[in-house]
């Protein structure tokens, strides 16, 4: 791909190339810059920031046009971004990394299991601004047309202004034909209840299917993504890959009777 | 397992039962409480907080003695903790969740790829205190004897005092016969360089092996885990599963010309 003056946008997801979500995102991004897609070859839902350590990766070139190149990698979403930075971008650093559009929300603590979010956290490690887009409708044929103007607006703003160092955005859309607007939100803490359905196979052996429902720790907290998605709004949650709890440092230091690190 | 007055300690890891690390941790924990181990059946290094969504899980009872029960699950470390809370603890909530001892550091942003950390983040989602232990020596036969007193001290302190809500501890040990002490640290931000080795197979096809070395964004920052591990100290980093960047919220609100969520 020729180097141009247009911004270079790297795109991945956790569903692979066949889903409408990534195709919608590619179409929008191609209006705004040169695009390289590095997508997983197989479905990678729930793969978080998992990386492949026990076997090597393969990359297959799927499309190659001026300003547009598409690869498939037989690994996780995070593998895709790592291999892009390491080899597939030919040494160029992208101006922006995009992930999604995921078919299904990545709100609440779904962010920690999400391969869609794994993409943007890996971009953050490389200090490149990144945006994850997810949509309530998990049907492969979901219509994302009502989201397109907002997606283009958010991408354009980040291309123009950047993001604070190490910050990525987690954008979620309810399944709706229109939206009252967008809110800047926090991640709703919580956990899944009744998380596995216990069944017995024809040979009398137990097995467990993942299922369940999300319980917010505080469903009335009107700062959270889950609260505003429930009211039909688009939510934008700034995230950081640093999971250090700075406020807890002096508490733990006192508890263990040791010093907080410095000098 | 009978219910007793002793604390209930749930243990997992990402290496499986055969490694010395988890066996060392089990031996220490059994001195302090009743222990249930739910460990992955296969190696799960680099699995982060990945969950199994496309097939059901199986759990096999491996040992069952008074105050001590061991399960193996054919899934990820996070699956192990989820299935424990959902079914394998018989409805009891553990007082503490332990992970490791991992053979290999989980310092710097390794925390985001680490199955060892996936265990403790899942415990945090259930609001249960949790501690991950990792050791520089990745050899399966590594000798963790010099760490045992400190591990018992940290576990005892958390059993006594708890941890702030949603906080877990990430404890790392250099490979050493003795230590100058322990520091409460932050996670060293950075990324891997030269991350894949490109090779060509006998059929002329490219493949890529994960390798590389970690580059700290600021190697002189004397608040970080990487800095103090490099000086031979034990590090304790308090972590939280909430990845919201609260400081970035007003910045992003201004950039997108929308409101920060509230009421």
Interface residues (C-beta under 8 A of the other chain):
Chain A: X43 X45 X46 X47 X48 X49 X50 X51 X52 X53 X54 X56 X57 X58 X59 X78 X82 X83 X85 X86 X87 X109 X111 X112 X113 X118 X121 X125 X126 X127 X153 X154 X157 X158 X161 X163 X164 X166 X167 X169 X181 X182 X183 X184 X185 X186 X187 X189 X190 X191 X192 X194 X195 X196 X198 X199 X205 X206 X207 X208 X209 X210 X212 X217 X222 X223 X224 X227 X228 X235 X236 X237 X238 X239 X240 X241 X242 X243 X244 X245 X246 X247 X248 X249 X250 X251 X252 X253 X255 X256 X258 X259 X260 X261 X262 X263
Chain B: X43 X45 X46 X47 X48 X49 X50 X51 X52 X53 X54 X56 X57 X58 X59 X78 X82 X83 X85 X86 X87 X109 X111 X112 X113 X118 X121 X125 X126 X127 X153 X154 X157 X158 X161 X163 X164 X166 X167 X169 X181 X182 X183 X184 X185 X186 X187 X189 X190 X191 X192 X194 X195 X196 X198 X199 X205 X206 X207 X208 X209 X210 X212 X217 X222 X223 X224 X227 X228 X235 X236 X237 X238 X239 X240 X241 X242 X243 X244 X245 X246 X247 X248 X249 X250 X251 X252 X253 X255 X256 X258 X259 X260 X261 X262 X263
